[in-house]
Amino acid sequence: MEDILELILSILFMPFESKYDNLKNKIDKIPSKALKILLKLLLILIPFALIFGLCCLCSYIFRGYWI
């Protein structure tokens, strides 16, 4: 079961891997340390917010109420 989930996640996120790496490299070139930390934090939190929003939407569609 874990292998199947890993395969699904790999297929879903593989096209975005190079774009994520490019964006991370651009963030590393910024001279301001505080701005770097903020942007890296946003780089991590935005995908989690999108996944949570998608889960809430699916929950609303299938069960009729938000999480």
N, C-alpha and C positions, 0 to 999 in steps of 0.2 A: 504494500500500500504506500509506503514512504517513497519507494522508487517511482511510482506512478505520479505522486504529487510533485516530486522533484522534477520529473520530466515535463509536467504541465507548466510549472513555474519557469523552467528553463526556456521552454518554447515561447511563453508569454513575454519574458523579460529580455531575451537575447537580442532583439532588434534595438533595444534602448541602451545596451551596454556601452557601445562606443560613444554615443552622445553624452551619456553620463560621465564617462572618463574625460571627454573633451571639456565638458563644463567644469569638472573638478580641476582640470589643469588650468583653465582660465581663472578660476577662483584663487588658485595658489599663486598666481602672478600679481594679485592685488597687493599693494604695499601696506594698507591699513590692516593691522591684526584683528581689531574688533570687527571690522566689516567682513573679513575672511571667516571668522567664527560664526557670525550671524548668517552669512550666505550658506555655509556648510550645514548649519542647523536647519535652515529652510530647505536645503537640498534633501535632507533626510525626512523632515516632517511633512512636506507636501505630498509625496507618494502615499504616506500613511493616511493622511487626511482624505485623499482621493479614494483609497481602498475602503476606508470607514464609510465615506459617503455612498459608495457603490453598495456596500453591505446594507446600509440603512434603506436605500432605494429598493433593493431586492426584497428586504423584509417588508417594506410598505406594500409593494406590489403583490407579494405572495400571501402575507398574513393580514394586511390591512392596517397595520400600525407601525410606527417608527420604533427603533430599538430603545 
